[in-house]
Every structure is written in C-alpha cells, then in structure tokens.
Amino acid sequence: MARPDPGIPPHHGERSARQLRLLKGGSEPDPRFTLANERTFLAWIRTALALMAGGIAVEAFTADVFAPEFRKSLAVILLLLGMLLSASASLRWLNVERAMRHKQPLPIPLLVPLLSIGGALVTAALIAFVVLR
C-alpha cells in the first residue's frame, strides 16, 4: 500500500507536521485574512517582476541612450531591487501569517523602506543623467 505524501494533511482541515513547523503552531486565522495576506504577497511579486523587467529593458534597449557603465549600473540596481523585493515578499508573507496565527501585532514591513530607497536611488541616477546630459 502506498504511503500518503507527508506534505498533504492527514485529514481534511488539518495541517501536516511540516506545515505546522513552518508556521510555528498557533491557531488558524480567519481565511479572509490569510487570503488578503496572499494577495498582498502577489502584489509585491508583481512589483518585483516589474523592476526586473525594467532592469532587463534598460540593458537591452538603451544602448544608444546611456553610457555603458551607467546603463549597466542602472540595470543591476533594478535587477537587485527586484530580487530583494521578491525574497522579502516571501518572508513578509510568512511573518504575517505567523503573527496572525499567534494573535500578535503584524510586523513592520522591511519592504517599504527597501522599495522606497531603491526607487529613490534609481530616480536620482536618472535625474543626474538628465541634468548632466
């Protein structure tokens, strides 16, 4: 007889031991809050993908606009920002899920200053380019 997959809960409505370890126990939050947390995660992922697409576009399509060093720097900043935002989004999702399960205050998002500072750096570089051109 085949053994059940350990990632699948043994009974409908129960979590597996692996899932409980990841979530660090607690009680199930209202599904609406979990789904809202997931939608927020997906919004951060869409933003990360847009930043990565922008980095690729800068490198691929602006050879006649920017000097090679500036173009590469701008592309790398956008790509790194997208990568960091993507990784931070998954950690944020998990930390919010854990906080809801333990009825604790939601953690302050690292994503907001990360995105703000990164966006400001890219904007400052573009302003410098326009002014110095």
N, C-alpha and C positions, 0 to 999 in steps of 0.2 A: 504494500500500500504506500502511495506517495505521501511524503511528509508535507504539510502545508508550508507555504512561504512564510518565513519569520517576519517579513515586513507587513504582512496582512494581519489585521486584528483577528483574534480567535473567534470573536462573536461580533455580530452587528452592533455598532455603537461603542465598542471598546477599543482602546488603543493598544498597540503592541508594546512590549517592554522597551524596544529600541526607540520608539516614538516618545514614550514617557521619559526616557533618559535624556533625550534631546530637549524636550520641553521642561524638564526638571519637575515633573509632577504637577500638582495643583489640580484645580477643578476646571471642567470645560466651560469656557466663556460662552456667552450668547453667540450663536453662529453668525448673526449680523455683524458683530464686532470683528470676528475672525475674517469674514469676507471683506469688510471695509479695510482691514489691515492688508489683505491680499491685493485689493485694488490700489492701495497706496504704493505697495511694493511694485506693482506693474507700472505705475506712473513713473516711479524712479527709474525703472529699467528702460522705459521709453525715452526718458531724458538721457540716460547713459548711451543708448543706441544712437540718438541724435548727435550727441557730442562725438562719438566715434565716427559716425558718417561724415560729420563736419571735418574731422581730422583727416580722413581719407580724401575728401573732396579738396581740401586745401592743398594737400600734397599732389594730388593727381591733376588738378585743373588750374592752378595758379602760377605755373612756372613763368609765364610772361608778366605777371603782376608783382610778385615778391622776389627778393634776392634769395638764392638757395638756402642760406643759413637761417634767414628769417622764416621762410616757408617751412623748413623742417622743424624749427623750434615751435612755431605755431601749431603745426600738425601734431607734434609729440605732446604738447601741453593738452590739446583737445583729446587725444587718444588716452593719455594718462588720466585725465579728469573723468572720462567715460569709464575707464577700468576701475578707478577708485570708487566712483559712484555706484557702479554695478555691484562691487563687493560689499560696499557699505549698505546698500539696499537690502541685501540678504541678511546681514547682521541686524539691521534695524527691524526687519520683519520678525526675526526670531526673538529679539529682545522685547518687542512689543507684545508678541504672543505670550511669552513667559510672564511679563508683567500682568497681563490680563488674567492669566490662569491663577496667579497668586494674589490678585486684587491689590496690586501695588501701583503707585503712580507710573505713568508712562515715562520712559527715558527721554532725555533731551536728545534730539537728533543731531548727530555729527554731520549728517548730510547737508544741512542748511549752510553752515559756515564753509564747508568744503566746496559746495557748488558756488556760493557767493564769491569766495576768494578766487577760485579758479576762473569764474566768469569775469571778474574784475581784472585779473591778470591778462586774459586774452583781449579784453576791451582796451586796456591800457596799451598793449602792444600794437593794436590796430590804430589807436589814436596817434601814437608816436609815429607809426608808418605814414599816416595821412599828413600829419604836421610836417614831417621831415622830407616828404616827397617833393 
